[in-house]
Amino acid sequence: MSEPEIDRLALEQLAGLLLERAGLKITPDGYYGLRMALKARMPALGISDSQEYVRRLKQLAGEQELRALLPLVTVGKTDFFRDTRQFGGLESVLMPALLKESRQTGRPVRIWSAGCATGEEPYSLSMVALEQGAQPGEVDIWATDLNPLAVETAAQGLFPLRRMGGVSEARQDRFFTPEDGGFRVRPDVKALIRFEGHNLASPVFPGVAPESLDLILCRNVIIYFDQPTIQRLMDRFWEALRPGGVLLLGYSESLFRLPTRFEMFELEGTFAYRRALPGAPLRRPHSKAPAAQARPTPAVGTMTARA
Ligand SMILES: C[S@@+](CC[C@H](N)C(=O)[O-])C[C@H]1O[C@@H](n2cnc3c(N)ncnc32)[C@H](O)[C@@H]1O
């Protein structure tokens, strides 16, 4: 089949559809990427007319094609222990406090890694919990992503050497077994995690009970979303967190200028958000852009991967 013809109108319609269905914000600057994705998908469906592709996507059966297209237009870059300062805060402040509370109350620590890509983030969380003595059943990490391929890869837990950059030798020895030139996470690391497909832009979150979560990591995900989608998502996150529960965003993301019920606090030199305890005075997110949220020094030798 010859190169498919892709017209501007189809790209605009597609950008509108991706915004509506997945909350993805694709500006004309991103049309090149969209065009490349179409060039991959149209021949796979035997379609040469971009308008026909858009029509196909709009049909009921288009849901399946949407799932095939989305991984091509969202970037799943991730690392183990990504953002060393944030993980420092998790290790020294958040995880010890959550485990202590869980041991006092007998209630498991509930964490959501929302937009987990290929799993490096939830596996890093699990390793931190195990290092602090978490027992099976004591920590529940729900790891979700829109991209089914990423979720499948994450659930396999087998990582090539080039993706192991953020993992120290000690952690590699303790939590991985060498396999086929790569490294497989050990069953105890996996046992704390549940992997699932989930669209953060969907209007309802069945399966997320109000006030049920202690910690949500949604890092480097909302950069793809338009403002109304971010607003709705933050409202849902706030409702899902128990009072005192914490939300961590990516280093380039903030709730600056967004009406939000979250209060901001400093966590080991980075900013984090919290659902305030009832009665506590609310400290609003900064009225000016947070300077300390500037890019932290990346871990030496970290490797990056695309889902
Ligand atoms: C850059 S990765 C971030 C991975 C990890 N949180 C981290 O910070 O390393 C962004 C992930 O968000 C996912 N994503 C994008 N839109 C989404 C949506 N509407 N619902 C759920 N996940 C989404 C992408 O599939 C991708 O895997």
The ligand as an SDF file (V2000), in Angstrom:
LIG
                    3D

 27 29  0  0  0  0  0  0  0  0999 V2000
    5.5960    9.6530   31.1590 C   0  0  0  0  0  0  0  0  0  0  0  0
    4.7140    8.2250   31.7040 S   0  0  0  0  0  0  0  0  0  0  0  0
    4.9050    8.3980   33.4690 C   0  0  0  0  0  0  0  0  0  0  0  0
    5.2120    7.1090   34.1660 C   0  0  0  0  0  0  0  0  0  0  0  0
    5.4970    7.2320   35.6700 C   0  0  0  0  0  0  0  0  0  0  0  0
    4.3390    7.7670   36.3790 N   0  0  0  0  0  0  0  0  0  0  0  0
    6.7120    8.0880   35.9190 C   0  0  0  0  0  0  0  0  0  0  0  0
    6.5850    9.2330   36.3390 O   0  0  0  0  0  0  0  0  0  0  0  0
    7.8190    7.6150   35.6530 O   0  0  0  0  0  0  0  0  0  0  0  0
    3.0390    8.7240   31.4240 C   0  0  0  0  0  0  0  0  0  0  0  0
    2.0690    7.5670   31.4260 C   0  0  0  0  0  0  0  0  0  0  0  0
    0.7470    8.1220   31.5060 O   0  0  0  0  0  0  0  0  0  0  0  0
   -0.1100    7.2750   30.7960 C   0  0  0  0  0  0  0  0  0  0  0  0
   -1.3540    7.9760   30.4750 N   0  0  0  0  0  0  0  0  0  0  0  0
   -1.5450    8.9710   29.5740 C   0  0  0  0  0  0  0  0  0  0  0  0
   -2.8520    9.3090   29.5330 N   0  0  0  0  0  0  0  0  0  0  0  0
   -3.4830    8.5190   30.4530 C   0  0  0  0  0  0  0  0  0  0  0  0
   -4.8530    8.3840   30.8670 C   0  0  0  0  0  0  0  0  0  0  0  0
   -5.8180    9.1280   30.3220 N   0  0  0  0  0  0  0  0  0  0  0  0
   -5.1380    7.4680   31.8160 N   0  0  0  0  0  0  0  0  0  0  0  0
   -4.1620    6.6990   32.3740 C   0  0  0  0  0  0  0  0  0  0  0  0
   -2.8690    6.7810   32.0040 N   0  0  0  0  0  0  0  0  0  0  0  0
   -2.5280    7.6730   31.0600 C   0  0  0  0  0  0  0  0  0  0  0  0
    0.7060    6.9210   29.5550 C   0  0  0  0  0  0  0  0  0  0  0  0
    0.1950    5.7380   28.9460 O   0  0  0  0  0  0  0  0  0  0  0  0
    2.1130    6.7480   30.1520 C   0  0  0  0  0  0  0  0  0  0  0  0
    2.3820    5.4080   30.4510 O   0  0  0  0  0  0  0  0  0  0  0  0
  1  2  1  0
  2  3  1  0
  2 10  1  0
  3  4  1  0
  4  5  1  0
  5  6  1  0
  5  7  1  0
  7  8  2  0
  7  9  1  0
 10 11  1  0
 11 12  1  0
 11 26  1  0
 12 13  1  0
 13 14  1  0
 13 24  1  0
 14 15  1  0
 14 23  1  0
 15 16  2  0
 16 17  1  0
 17 18  1  0
 17 23  2  0
 18 19  1  0
 18 20  2  0
 20 21  1  0
 21 22  2  0
 22 23  1  0
 24 25  1  0
 24 26  1  0
 26 27  1  0
M  CHG  2   2   1   9  -1
M  END
$$$$
